[in-house]
């Protein structure tokens, strides 16, 4: 470290010296107190020792008194000598004699002798808060340390204790020669740059940059540069010093003015034609991509080139002659910029991969200060970090509110966006950040204007693949809701609904509903929302508007969170506060909502948590009957097509691609199975069995195996209940021998082969083709129309079936598979949940050991849902009762609202 980073190493030694020096003084102070037998702090066993003021914070440490008294320190001898000298002077004064002290040490005494000595530290704090010192002793006078012994005051020059440390600082100052000059001008910080970064932020940046520079690939690249010429060694050393320095090279105002110009250039035409005019200018230059990039980036490159020239001339101004020659060479400047680009690009990737934005705050100022032209992929990385992780302010504010106001004019995010948009062209990511900035300042109208103008430009450009996402619209919606501009909020929400790439979430609907409720628009006879009817709504206010909006919500989302339920409850309580029909009270947002069981009157307002009766699906408060929402015919077809697509995508991942196999093989085999189900004659299947799941059920013991006896047990039980069964089985389990899930070879015995052959003979066993996933087959079978065999007959079983079959849709799927595989996430959530709730039946029985089972073994089935677990409205009293499933409540609990 000493060779690679001499400045940083010197700062480390300086800090270490300061630590030891302060520790020594305090230790001596404590020892003197004990020698004088003072009673102060007699019961205190620890000493709190201030070390040094570093980065504006006083460092402290605590150590036992016994350790203080026993510790030997370098300056102890000198200080003891000082004390002995004072005692000798006192004795000489009593005998009428005196002794002069040297210029370096001065002692002030009075005529009254003291019986006890009390040594205490007295540091000269001639400190200007407007300017920061460069020395580690930022709160200590550079000229001297003073301490008292009773009424005696002793001053020791720090330059005497630290001659090397203060050599540079004292060279330009006049030498202290008498006690009258013991204090120096602590405001003299000529040629010493001010600290400008927050200490914690800079530490995070330094740690990240050190990790980047220690990377093997970076090290090899730097070594190549150093080997090209000897001058590069000095250049790289200078670059490292600047990169790891917490001081600025260029005055902040200069950098700020340059970026203000760039921002103004990007906003050219804004005052004349607004956001549309701005985006038209950008899109007109982007019609030909190469000319667009050149037109916009030339302005940026020109400013950055000027900044870079100023930066390098300043950085190398105080170098030796070799350094000055280096700075005058174009090749040297290019080399400097190339290495700096390399390091800051790597830092951007480092922060993005680790989701750390704090180091980027310091890094961004250094990029601006140096005028670096970052590669386009690096700019995108910086934009990603500031857009997804947020940015603060790494500058330490010391000049009061006015300075804070100036620095808040342009955030780091805005500057990165400006850099990005001028270097390339606006994208959804950069526009999203600008929209967020406008909305955070309360200017939702301008944010919306900018967004709509950007949508128009990408709509007109057929080659533009940008897609507007939820994150871009959401800040505008939130700002309108917070400012109680409900008409504008409703208009924006309708735009979000009409944008295909915007996927609305439950919280977005709750935000809108709660904002409308808080402003009383759901009350009877309330004033209409301005412009609501123009947006295509049938109602502009009242309970009917609530029903209409929740109906749209039910088509998009399945459930809400408990926090959303509390938010909606409190919003209704606020909005209906002065209404006679209101019986709601606000609750704490973090409080758990209690379950209500008391039946409500037919005209009573309801907003509470309830527990549904699983056997009947009736709400105990509103008496509304819940429905089982099954897949519609078009939804079955959509699920069928989705499974074909999914099988095509998952085939190579699951089985691995072979050269002799077509990419469409999995989808073709699945389609053959679908055609077979539709074209076969005979009775339609009413129960599909997940054969692998049943065969391995509870077989994890030592002698456990894939058990055909369990499959036969399940088939026989279901057939006794009147179900027509189809067992879907992976191909390998349809062979006489195979490797089990435990990687053990299993040979089927005679009984097992007999069971398998009997199922095949009766056409109740379907072996999935090799290397294909059986999951897709039993799932598709459960949704098949079975056209030929069903003959358009409804296979559903009513509640009062005389044969004792459990009610619900047919066919059912018998499986304990929890469907947690990531592949199911690719299916449309509503279709998957509706299919799962309607078709899945779980089971439980005592496992078989080979072909043996306990006497009286019986299968217990957990039937499919009797009512759907999704948002639904049902008649109740004079209106509609809406039941919302809540993700973090129990399965049968709902949040119910009836207005």
C-alpha positions in Angstrom: 0.0 0.0 0.0 2.9 2.3 0.8 4.3 2.1 -2.7 1.0 2.1 -4.6 -0.9 4.8 -2.7 1.7 7.0 -0.9 -0.8 9.8 -0.2 -3.3 7.5 1.4 -0.6 5.7 3.3 0.6 9.1 4.7 -3.0 9.9 5.8 -3.1 6.5 7.5 0.1 7.2 9.4 -1.2 10.7 10.3 -4.3 9.3 11.7 -2.4 6.7 13.6 -0.1 9.4 15.1 -3.0 11.4 16.1 -4.6 8.5 17.8 -1.5 7.6 19.8 -0.8 11.3 20.7 -4.3 11.9 22.1 -4.2 8.6 23.9 -0.9 9.6 25.5 -2.1 13.0 26.7 -5.3 11.6 28.2 -3.4 8.8 29.9 -0.9 11.3 31.4 -3.9 13.4 32.6 -5.4 10.4 34.4 -2.1 9.5 36.0 -1.6 13.1 37.2 -5.1 13.1 38.8 -4.2 10.0 40.8 -0.9 11.4 42.0 -2.8 14.5 43.3 -5.3 12.2 45.0 -8.3 14.0 43.6 -11.7 12.6 44.4 -13.2 13.3 41.0 -14.5 10.2 39.1 -13.2 8.0 41.9 -15.9 5.4 41.4 -15.6 5.4 37.6 -13.7 2.3 36.4 -13.4 3.4 32.7 -11.9 6.4 31.0 -13.5 7.8 27.9 -10.7 9.0 25.6 -11.3 11.4 22.6 -8.9 10.4 19.8 -9.2 12.8 16.9 -11.8 14.7 14.9 -11.9 12.9 11.5 -14.3 13.9 8.8 -16.1 16.1 11.2 -16.8 13.4 13.8 -15.0 13.0 17.1 -13.7 9.5 17.5 -13.9 8.1 21.0 -12.7 5.0 22.8 -13.1 3.6 26.3 -10.4 1.8 28.3 -10.0 0.6 31.9 -8.3 2.9 34.3 -5.9 0.2 35.4 -4.7 -0.1 31.8 -4.4 3.7 31.6 -2.1 3.7 34.7 0.0 0.8 33.5 0.5 1.8 29.9 3.8 3.2 28.8 3.7 5.8 26.1 6.3 7.5 23.9 5.7 11.1 25.2 5.2 10.2 28.8 8.9 10.9 29.7 8.8 14.4 28.1 5.5 15.3 29.9 6.8 14.0 33.2 9.9 16.2 32.7 7.7 19.2 32.1 5.8 18.5 35.4 9.1 18.2 37.3 10.3 21.4 35.8 7.2 23.2 37.0 7.7 21.8 40.5 11.3 23.0 40.5 10.1 26.5 39.4 7.6 26.6 42.3 10.4 25.7 44.7 12.7 28.3 43.3 10.0 31.0 43.5 9.5 30.2 47.2 13.3 30.8 47.7 13.1 34.0 45.7 14.6 32.6 42.5 13.2 32.1 39.1 14.0 30.2 35.9 13.4 31.3 32.4 11.8 28.8 30.0 12.8 28.3 26.4 10.9 29.7 23.5 9.3 26.3 22.8 7.8 25.9 26.3 6.1 28.7 28.2 4.6 28.4 31.7 2.2 31.0 33.2 2.0 31.0 37.0 0.5 33.2 39.8 1.9 33.9 43.2 -0.4 31.6 45.1 1.0 28.1 45.3 -1.4 25.2 44.8 -1.5 22.3 47.1 -3.0 20.0 44.4 -2.3 19.7 40.8 -5.1 19.3 38.2 -3.9 18.7 34.7 -6.5 19.2 32.0 -6.4 19.4 28.2 -7.1 22.7 26.6 -7.1 22.5 22.8 -7.2 25.7 20.7 -10.3 25.4 18.6 -9.9 28.3 16.2 -12.1 26.6 13.7 -14.0 28.1 10.8 -17.1 26.1 10.1 -17.3 27.5 6.6 -14.0 25.9 5.5 -12.7 22.5 6.3 -9.1 21.8 7.3 -7.0 19.3 5.4 -5.1 18.1 8.5 -6.3 15.2 10.7 -6.1 17.7 13.6 -9.1 19.6 12.2 -10.2 20.7 15.7 -6.7 21.2 17.2 -4.5 24.2 16.7 -1.7 23.4 14.3 0.7 25.5 16.4 0.5 24.1 19.8 -1.1 21.9 22.4 -1.9 23.5 25.8 -2.5 21.9 29.1 -3.0 23.2 32.6 -1.6 22.2 35.9 -3.7 24.1 38.4 -3.3 27.7 37.3 -0.2 26.9 35.3 -0.5 26.7 31.5 2.0 24.9 29.3 2.2 25.1 25.5 4.1 22.6 23.4 4.3 23.1 19.6 2.9 20.1 17.7 5.5 20.6 15.1 8.1 19.6 17.7 6.2 16.4 18.4 5.4 15.7 14.6 8.2 17.4 12.6 7.7 15.3 9.5 4.0 15.6 9.5 4.0 19.3 9.7 7.0 19.9 7.5 5.0 20.9 4.4 2.4 23.0 6.3 5.0 25.0 8.3 7.4 25.6 5.4 5.3 28.5 4.0 4.5 29.9 7.5 6.7 32.0 9.7 8.5 30.0 12.4 7.1 30.3 15.9 9.7 31.9 18.1 8.0 33.0 21.2 5.0 32.3 23.4 3.1 35.3 22.0 3.0 33.5 18.6 1.7 30.2 19.9 -1.4 30.4 17.8 -1.3 30.3 14.0 -4.0 31.2 11.5 -6.0 28.0 11.3 -8.0 29.4 8.4 -5.0 29.3 6.1 -5.8 26.4 3.7 -4.1 27.8 0.6 -3.6 25.2 -2.1 -5.4 22.6 0.1 -8.7 21.4 -1.6 -11.8 21.3 0.6 -13.3 18.0 1.5 -16.6 17.6 -0.2 -17.9 14.0 0.2 -19.8 12.6 3.1 -17.4 10.3 5.0 -19.6 7.3 4.9 -20.4 7.6 1.3 -16.7 8.1 0.4 -15.7 5.1 2.4 -18.3 3.0 0.5 -17.0 4.3 -2.8 -13.3 3.7 -1.8 -14.1 0.2 -0.8 -15.9 -0.6 -4.1 -13.1 1.1 -6.2 -10.4 -0.8 -4.3 -12.3 -4.0 -5.1 -12.5 -3.1 -8.7 -8.8 -2.2 -9.0 -7.8 -5.4 -7.3 -9.6 -7.5 -9.9 -7.2 -9.7 -11.8 -8.5 -8.6 -15.2 -8.2 -4.9 -14.3 -4.7 -5.6 -13.0 -3.6 -7.3 -16.2 -5.0 -4.4 -18.2 -3.2 -1.8 -16.1 0.1 -3.8 -16.4 -0.2 -3.7 -20.2 -0.5 0.1 -20.1 2.5 0.3 -17.8 4.6 -1.9 -20.0 4.0 0.3 -23.1 6.1 3.2 -21.7 7.7 4.3 -18.5 5.6 7.5 -18.5 2.4 5.4 -18.1 3.6 4.2 -14.7 3.6 7.8 -13.4 0.3 8.5 -15.2 -1.5 5.5 -13.6 -0.1 6.5 -10.2 -1.5 10.0 -10.6 -4.8 8.6 -11.8 -5.1 6.3 -8.8 -4.3 9.1 -6.4 -7.1 11.2 -7.9 -9.6 8.3 -8.0 -9.0 7.5 -4.3 -8.8 11.1 -3.2 -11.7 12.6 -1.3 -10.9 16.1 -2.6 -12.2 17.8 -5.7 -9.9 19.1 -8.4 -12.3 21.5 -10.1 -14.5 24.0 -8.3 -18.0 22.7 -7.9 -19.6 25.8 -9.4 -17.7 25.2 -12.7 -19.0 21.6 -12.9 -22.5 22.6 -12.0 -22.6 25.4 -14.7 -21.5 23.0 -17.4 -24.2 20.5 -16.5 -26.8 23.2 -16.3 -26.0 24.1 -19.9 -26.4 20.5 -21.0 -29.7 20.2 -19.2 -30.9 23.4 -20.9 -29.8 22.1 -24.3 -31.9 19.0 -23.8 -35.0 21.1 -22.8 -34.6 23.3 -25.9 -38.0 24.1 -27.3 -39.8 23.2 -24.0 -41.1 26.7 -23.3 -42.5 27.1 -26.8 -44.3 23.8 -27.4 -44.1 21.9 -24.1 -43.2 18.3 -23.8 -44.6 17.5 -27.3 -42.3 20.0 -28.9 -39.3 18.6 -27.0 -40.0 15.0 -28.0 -40.7 16.0 -31.6 -37.2 17.5 -31.7 -35.7 14.4 -30.3 -37.7 12.1 -32.5 -36.9 14.1 -35.6 -33.2 13.8 -35.0 -33.6 10.1 -34.2 -35.3 9.3 -37.5 -31.9 8.4 -38.9 -30.1 6.7 -36.0 -26.6 7.6 -36.9 -27.3 11.2 -37.6 -29.4 11.4 -34.4 -26.6 10.1 -32.2 -24.2 12.5 -33.8 -26.4 15.5 -33.6 -27.2 15.1 -29.9 -23.9 13.7 -28.6 -21.8 16.3 -30.4 -23.1 18.9 -27.9 -22.3 16.6 -25.0 -18.9 15.6 -26.3 -18.0 19.3 -26.8 -18.8 20.2 -23.3 -17.1 17.1 -21.9 -14.0 17.7 -24.0 -13.7 21.2 -22.5 -14.2 19.9 -19.0 -11.7 17.1 -19.5 -9.0 19.6 -20.8 -9.6 21.8 -17.8 -9.5 18.9 -15.4 -6.2 17.4 -16.8 -4.5 20.8 -16.9 -5.5 21.3 -13.2 -4.6 17.8 -12.1 -1.1 18.0 -13.6 -0.5 21.6 -12.8 1.5 20.9 -9.6 3.4 17.9 -11.1 7.1 17.9 -11.8 8.4 18.6 -15.3 7.8 15.0 -16.4 4.2 15.3 -15.4 3.8 18.6 -17.2 5.2 17.1 -20.4 2.8 14.2 -20.0 -0.2 16.4 -19.7 0.7 18.2 -22.9 0.6 15.1 -25.0 -2.6 14.0 -26.7 -1.6 10.4 -26.4 -1.2 10.8 -22.6 -4.6 12.4 -22.3 -6.2 9.6 -24.3 -4.4 7.0 -22.1 -5.6 8.7 -19.0 -9.2 8.8 -20.2 -9.1 5.2 -21.4 -7.9 3.9 -18.0 -10.4 6.1 -16.2 -13.2 4.8 -18.4 -12.2 1.3 -17.7 -12.3 1.8 -13.9 -15.5 3.7 -13.8 -17.2 1.3 -16.2 -16.1 -1.6 -14.0 -17.3 0.2 -10.9 -20.8 0.6 -12.5 -21.0 -3.1 -13.1 -19.8 -3.8 -9.6 -22.5 -1.7 -8.1 -25.2 -3.0 -10.4 -24.4 -6.6 -9.6 -24.4 -6.0 -5.9 -27.3 -3.6 -5.8 -25.2 -0.8 -4.2 -25.9 2.8 -5.2 -23.9 4.7 -2.5 -20.5 4.3 -4.2 -22.0 5.6 -7.5 -22.8 8.9 -5.9 -19.1 9.8 -5.4 -18.2 8.1 -8.7 -20.7 10.2 -10.6 -19.2 13.5 -9.4 -15.7 12.3 -10.4 -17.1 11.4 -13.9 -18.5 14.9 -14.2 -15.4 16.5 -12.8 -13.1 14.7 -15.2 -15.4 15.2 -18.3 -15.2 11.4 -19.1 -17.0 10.2 -22.2 -18.4 6.9 -20.9 -19.3 4.0 -23.3 -23.0 3.6 -24.1 -23.3 0.4 -22.2 -21.7 2.0 -19.1 -24.2 4.9 -19.3 -27.0 2.4 -19.4 -25.6 0.7 -16.3 -25.4 4.0 -14.4 -29.0 4.7 -15.5 -30.0 1.3 -14.2 -28.4 1.9 -10.8 -29.9 5.3 -10.2 -33.3 4.2 -11.6 -33.7 1.0 -9.5 -31.8 1.7 -6.3 -32.2 5.5 -5.9 -29.5 8.0 -5.2 -28.9 10.5 -2.3 -26.5 13.3 -2.0 -22.8 12.5 -1.3 -21.8 16.1 -0.8 -21.4 17.4 2.7 -23.4 20.6 3.1 -21.7 23.1 5.3 -22.8 26.4 3.9 -26.3 26.6 5.3 -29.8 26.4 3.7 -28.9 28.5 0.6 -26.2 26.1 -0.4 -28.5 23.1 0.2 -31.1 24.7 -2.0 -28.6 25.2 -4.8 -27.4 21.6 -4.7 -30.9 20.3 -4.7 -31.7 22.0 -8.0 -30.4 19.1 -10.0 -30.3 15.6 -8.5 -27.8 12.9 -9.5 -30.5 11.0 -11.2 -31.4 14.0 -13.4 -27.8 14.4 -14.4 -27.4 10.8 -15.3 -30.6 10.9 -17.4 -29.3 14.1 -19.2 -26.0 12.3 -20.0 -27.9 9.3 -21.2 -30.4 11.1 -23.4 -27.7 13.3 -25.0 -25.3 10.5 -25.6 -27.9 8.3 -27.1 -31.7 9.1 -27.2 -34.5 8.9 -24.6 -35.7 5.5 -23.6 -38.4 4.2 -21.3 -35.9 4.0 -18.5 -34.7 7.6 -18.8 -38.2 9.0 -19.3 -39.4 7.0 -16.3 -36.8 8.8 -14.2 -37.7 12.2 -15.5 -41.4 11.5 -14.9 -40.6 10.4 -11.3 -38.6 13.6 -10.8 -41.5 15.9 -12.0 -44.0 14.0 -9.9 -41.8 14.2 -6.8 -41.8 18.0 -7.2 -45.6 18.0 -7.4 -45.8 18.6 -11.2 -47.8 15.6 -12.3 -49.3 17.5 -15.2 -45.8 18.1 -16.9 -44.8 14.5 -16.1 -48.0 13.2 -17.8 -47.4 15.5 -20.8 -43.9 14.3 -21.2 -45.0 10.6 -21.0 -47.8 11.0 -23.5 -45.4 12.8 -25.9 -42.9 9.9 -25.5 -45.6 7.3 -26.2 -46.5 9.1 -29.4 -42.9 9.1 -30.6 -42.4 5.4 -30.0 -45.8 4.7 -31.6 -44.8 6.6 -34.7 -41.5 4.8 -35.0 -42.1 1.2 -36.2 -38.5 0.2 -35.4 -38.8 1.4 -31.8 -39.2 -1.5 -29.4 -39.6 0.5 -26.2 -42.6 -0.4 -24.0 -44.2 1.8 -21.4 -44.4 0.0 -18.1 -46.2 0.4 -14.8 -43.2 2.1 -13.1 -43.5 5.1 -15.5 -47.2 5.7 -15.0 -47.3 5.1 -11.2 -45.6 8.3 -10.0 -48.2 10.4 -11.9 -51.1 8.4 -10.5 -49.8 8.7 -6.9 -49.2 12.4 -7.3 -52.8 13.0 -8.6 -54.2 10.9 -5.7 -52.1 12.7 -3.1 -53.2 16.1 -4.5 -56.9 14.9 -4.5 -57.2 15.6 -8.2 -59.5 12.5 -8.6 -60.7 13.3 -12.1 -57.1 13.4 -13.4 -56.2 10.3 -11.4 -59.1 8.4 -12.9 -58.1 9.6 -16.4 -54.5 8.4 -15.9 -55.7 5.1 -14.6 -57.8 4.5 -17.7 -54.8 5.2 -19.8 -52.8 2.6 -17.8 -55.6 0.1 -18.4 -55.6 0.7 -22.1 -51.8 0.3 -22.4 -51.0 -3.4 -23.1 -47.5 -3.3 -21.6 -48.8 -1.9 -18.2 -49.6 -4.8 -15.9 -51.7 -3.5 -13.1 -51.3 -4.8 -9.6 -53.8 -5.1 -6.7 -52.2 -2.1 -4.9 -52.8 0.1 -7.9 -56.5 -0.5 -7.8 -56.6 -0.1 -4.0 -54.7 3.2 -4.4 -57.4 4.6 -6.8 -60.4 3.1 -4.8 -59.0 4.5 -1.5 -58.4 7.9 -2.9 -61.9 8.1 -4.4 -63.4 6.8 -1.1 -61.5 9.3 1.1 -62.9 12.1 -0.9 -66.5 10.9 -0.4 -67.3 10.0 -4.1 -68.7 6.6 -3.2 -71.4 8.1 -0.9 -75.0 8.2 -2.0 -75.9 11.6 -3.6 -72.3 12.7 -3.7 -71.1 15.1 -6.4 -69.9 13.4 -9.6 -66.2 13.1 -10.5 -65.3 15.5 -13.2 -64.9 13.8 -16.6 -65.7 10.3 -15.3 -68.5 9.8 -17.9 -66.2 10.9 -20.7 -63.8 8.1 -19.8 -66.4 5.5 -20.7 -67.7 4.8 -17.1 -71.4 4.4 -16.6 -71.4 6.1 -13.2 -69.6 9.2 -12.0 -70.2 8.7 -8.2 -72.0 6.6 -5.6 -72.0 2.9 -4.7 -72.6 2.0 -8.4 -69.2 3.6 -9.3 -67.6 1.4 -6.6 -69.3 -1.7 -8.1 -68.2 -0.8 -11.6 -64.5 -0.2 -10.6 -64.3 -3.3 -8.5 -65.8 -5.3 -11.4 -62.9 -4.2 -13.6 -60.5 -5.0 -10.7 -61.9 -8.5 -10.5 -61.0 -9.1 -14.2 -57.3 -8.1 -13.6 -56.3 -9.3 -10.1 -57.2 -12.2 -7.8 -56.5 -11.0 -4.3 -55.3 -8.2 -2.1 -53.0 -7.9 0.9 -54.0 -7.3 4.5 -52.4 -3.8 4.3 -54.6 -3.0 1.3 -57.6 -4.3 3.1 -56.9 -1.9 6.1 -56.2 0.9 3.7 -59.5 0.5 2.0 -61.4 0.1 5.3 -59.9 3.3 6.7 -60.6 5.2 3.4 -64.3 4.2 3.6 -64.4 5.3 7.2 -63.0 8.7 6.3 -65.2 9.2 3.3 -68.4 8.2 5.0 -67.5 10.0 8.3 -70.4 12.4 8.3 -72.9 10.1 6.7 -75.8 8.6 8.7 -75.3 5.2 7.2 -71.7 5.0 8.4 -70.8 2.6 11.2 -67.1 2.3 10.5 -64.3 3.6 12.6 -60.7 4.1 11.6 -58.2 1.6 12.8 -54.4 1.7 13.1 -52.8 0.7 9.8 -50.6 -1.9 11.5 -53.4 -3.3 13.7 -54.8 -6.7 12.8 -58.4 -6.5 11.5 -60.7 -8.6 13.8 -63.1 -11.2 12.3 -66.8 -10.1 12.3 -69.5 -12.7 12.8 -72.5 -10.6 13.6 -75.1 -10.6 10.7 -75.6 -7.1 9.2 -78.9 -5.4 8.4 -79.9 -5.5 4.7 -79.3 -1.7 4.4 -76.3 -1.6 6.6 -72.8 -0.5 5.3 -70.2 -3.3 5.6 -66.4 -3.3 5.4 -64.9 -6.0 7.6 -63.1 -9.3 7.8 -65.2 -12.5 7.7 -64.7 -16.3 7.7 -66.7 -18.1 5.0 -68.5 -21.4 5.7 -66.5 -23.9 3.6 -69.4 -26.3 3.2 -71.9 -23.7 2.0 -69.9 -20.7 0.9 -72.2 -18.3 2.7 -70.9 -15.1 4.2 -72.0 -14.8 7.9 -72.3 -11.0 7.8 -73.9 -10.2 4.4 -75.5 -13.7 3.8 -74.1 -13.5 0.2 -73.6 -16.9 -1.5 -70.1 -17.4 -3.0 -69.9 -19.0 -6.4 -67.5 -21.5 -8.0 -66.1 -19.8 -11.1 -65.1 -22.4 -13.6 -63.1 -22.1 -16.8 -65.1 -20.9 -19.7 -64.8 -22.7 -23.0 -62.5 -20.0 -24.4 -60.4 -20.1 -21.3 -60.0 -23.9 -21.7 -58.8 -23.3 -25.3 -56.4 -20.7 -24.1 -55.0 -23.0 -21.4 -54.7 -25.7 -24.0 -52.7 -23.5 -26.3 -50.5 -22.2 -23.4 -49.6 -25.7 -22.4 -48.5 -26.5 -26.0 -46.3 -23.4 -26.0 -45.0 -24.2 -22.5 -44.1 -27.8 -23.5 -42.2 -26.5 -26.5 -40.2 -24.1 -24.3 -39.5 -26.5 -21.5 -38.6 -29.6 -23.6 -34.9 -28.7 -24.2 -34.5 -27.6 -20.6 -35.9 -30.7 -19.1 -34.6 -33.4 -21.4 -31.8 -31.8 -23.3 -31.7 -31.2 -27.0 -30.6 -34.1 -29.3 -29.4 -33.6 -32.8 -31.9 -36.2 -34.2 -34.9 -34.5 -32.5 -37.0 -31.7 -33.9 -37.6 -28.7 -31.7 -41.4 -29.2 -32.0 -41.3 -32.8 -30.9 -42.7 -32.1 -27.4 -45.6 -29.9 -28.7 -46.4 -32.5 -31.4 -46.6 -35.4 -28.9 -48.8 -33.3 -26.6 -51.1 -32.4 -29.5 -51.4 -36.1 -30.4 -52.5 -36.8 -26.8 -55.0 -34.0 -27.0 -56.4 -35.4 -30.3 -56.6 -38.9 -28.8 -58.7 -37.6 -25.9 -61.1 -35.8 -28.3 -61.4 -38.6 -30.8 -61.6 -41.7 -28.6 -65.0 -43.5 -28.1 -66.4 -44.9 -24.9 -67.1 -43.3 -21.6 -65.4 -39.9 -20.9 -62.8 -39.8 -18.2 -63.9 -38.2 -15.0 -60.8 -38.7 -12.9 -57.2 -38.2 -14.1 -54.5 -39.8 -11.9 -51.0 -38.4 -11.5 -49.5 -41.9 -11.6 -45.9 -41.0 -10.5 -47.2 -38.9 -7.6 -49.4 -41.8 -6.3 -46.8 -44.5 -7.0 -44.2 -42.7 -4.9 -46.6 -41.6 -2.1 -45.0 -42.1 1.3 -42.3 -44.4 -0.1 -39.3 -42.6 1.4 -38.5 -45.4 3.9 -35.6 -47.8 3.3 -37.5 -50.4 1.3 -39.6 -47.8 -0.4 -40.1 -48.1 -4.2 -42.4 -47.0 -7.0 -45.5 -49.0 -5.9 -48.0 -50.2 -8.5 -50.2 -51.5 -5.7 -50.9 -48.0 -4.5 -52.0 -47.0 -8.0 -54.3 -50.0 -8.2 -55.7 -49.1 -4.7 -56.5 -45.6 -6.0 -58.0 -46.8 -9.2 -60.3 -49.4 -7.4 -61.4 -46.8 -4.9 -62.4 -44.2 -7.5 -64.2 -46.7 -9.7 -66.3 -47.8 -6.7 -67.3 -44.1 -6.4 -68.5 -44.1 -10.0 -65.5 -42.3 -11.6 -63.9 -43.4 -14.9 -60.2 -43.3 -14.4 -57.2 -42.5 -16.6 -53.6 -43.0 -15.2 -51.0 -40.8 -16.7 -47.5 -42.2 -16.2 -44.0 -41.3 -17.4 -42.7 -43.7 -20.0 -40.0 -45.4 -17.9 -42.4 -46.5 -15.2 -44.3 -48.4 -18.0 -41.3 -50.8 -18.4 -40.4 -54.0 -16.6 -37.3 -52.3 -15.1 -36.2 -48.7 -14.5 -34.2 -46.5 -12.3 -36.2 -44.9 -9.4 -36.0 -41.4 -8.1 -33.3 -42.7 -5.7 -31.2 -43.8 -8.7 -31.8 -47.5 -7.8 -32.6 -50.1 -10.4 -36.1 -51.5 -9.7 -37.5 -54.7 -11.3 -41.2 -55.2 -11.4 -42.4 -58.4 -9.8 -45.2 -60.6 -11.3 -48.0 -58.8 -9.4 -46.8 -55.3 -10.4 -46.5 -56.4 -14.1 -50.0 -57.8 -13.9 -51.4 -54.5 -12.6 -49.6 -52.5 -15.3 -50.8 -54.9 -18.1 -54.4 -54.8 -16.8 -54.5 -51.0 -16.9 -53.0 -51.1 -20.4 -55.5 -53.7 -21.6 -58.4 -51.6 -20.3 -57.0 -48.5 -21.9 -56.8 -46.8 -18.5 -53.0 -46.2 -18.6 -51.4 -43.6 -20.9 -47.6 -43.8 -21.1 -46.1 -40.4 -21.8 -43.6 -40.5 -24.7 -39.9 -40.6 -23.6 -38.2 -37.4 -22.6 -41.5 -35.5 -22.3 -42.9 -34.1 -19.1 -45.9 -36.0 -17.7 -47.1 -32.8 -15.9 -48.3 -31.3 -19.1 -50.3 -34.4 -20.0 -52.3 -34.9 -16.9 -53.0 -31.1 -16.7 -54.2 -31.0 -20.3 -56.3 -34.2 -19.8 -58.1 -32.4 -16.9 -59.2 -29.6 -19.2 -59.9 -31.7 -22.4 -63.3 -31.3 -24.0 -63.3 -35.1 -24.9 -65.6 -34.2 -27.8 -66.5 -37.7 -29.1 -66.9 -39.5 -25.7 -68.7 -36.7 -23.9 -71.2 -35.9 -26.6 -71.7 -32.4 -25.3 -73.0 -33.8 -21.9 -72.1 -31.7 -18.8 -69.9 -34.0 -16.6 -70.3 -31.8 -13.5 -71.7 -33.5 -10.3 -74.4 -31.6 -8.4 -74.4 -31.1 -4.6 -77.1 -33.8 -4.0 -75.6 -36.6 -6.1 -77.3 -39.9 -5.0 -74.2 -42.0 -5.6 -72.2 -40.0 -3.1 -69.8 -38.5 -5.5 -68.3 -35.3 -4.3 -69.8 -32.3 -6.2 -67.9 -30.1 -8.7 -66.5 -30.1 -12.2 -65.3 -33.1 -14.1 -62.7 -34.4 -14.8 -60.8 -34.0 -11.5 -57.1 -34.4 -11.2 -56.0 -36.7 -8.3 -52.5 -35.5 -7.2 -50.7 -34.1 -4.1 -48.4 -32.0 -6.4 -48.3 -28.5 -4.9 -47.6 -27.0 -8.3 -44.7 -24.9 -7.0 -42.5 -25.5 -10.1 -41.4 -22.2 -11.8 -42.8 -23.4 -15.1 -46.4 -22.8 -13.9 -45.6 -19.1 -13.4 -45.5 -18.8 -17.1 -49.3 -19.5 -17.3 -51.8 -16.7 -16.9 -52.4 -16.5 -13.1 -56.2 -16.3 -13.3 -56.5 -19.4 -15.5 -54.1 -21.3 -13.4 -55.8 -20.5 -10.1 -59.3 -21.2 -11.5 -58.1 -24.5 -13.0 -56.3 -25.5 -9.7 -59.3 -24.6 -7.6 -61.8 -26.4 -9.7 -59.9 -29.6 -10.7 -57.3 -30.6 -8.1 -58.2 -33.2 -5.5 -55.7 -34.2 -2.8 -55.6 -37.6 -1.1 -54.2 -39.3 2.0 -53.9 -43.0 2.9 -51.5 -45.4 4.7 -48.5 -46.3 2.5 -48.0 -49.9 1.1 -44.9 -51.9 1.8 -44.4 -53.9 -1.4 -47.9 -55.4 -1.9 -49.0 -55.3 1.8 -51.1 -52.7 3.5 -52.7 -52.2 6.9 -56.1 -53.8 7.4 -59.0 -51.4 6.7 -56.8 -49.0 4.7 -58.9 -46.2 3.3 -58.3 -43.1 1.1 -59.4 -39.7 2.3 -59.9 -37.1 -0.3 -59.8 -33.3 0.0 -62.3 -32.3 -2.6 -61.8 -29.4 -5.0 -63.0 -25.9 -4.0 -66.7 -25.5 -3.4 -66.3 -21.7 -4.2 -63.6 -19.8 -6.0 -60.8 -18.0 -4.2 -60.9 -14.8 -6.2 -62.6 -11.4 -6.1 -66.3 -11.7 -6.7 -69.5 -9.7 -6.1 -72.8 -11.3 -5.2 -76.3 -9.9 -4.5 -76.8 -8.9 -0.9 -79.6 -6.8 0.5 -80.2 -3.9 -1.8 -76.7 -4.0 -3.4 -73.6 -6.0 -4.1 -71.3 -7.6 -1.5 -67.8 -7.8 -2.7 -65.5 -10.4 -1.2 -61.8 -10.0 -1.5 -59.4 -12.9 -0.8 -56.5 -11.7 1.2 -53.1 -13.2 0.5 -51.8 -13.2 4.1 -55.1 -14.3 5.8 -56.4 -17.9 6.1 -57.8 -19.6 3.0 -61.5 -19.1 3.7 -61.2 -15.5 5.1 -62.3 -12.6 3.1 -62.5 -8.8 3.3 -66.1 -7.9 2.4 -67.4 -4.5 1.3 -71.1 -3.6 0.8 -72.1 0.1 0.3 
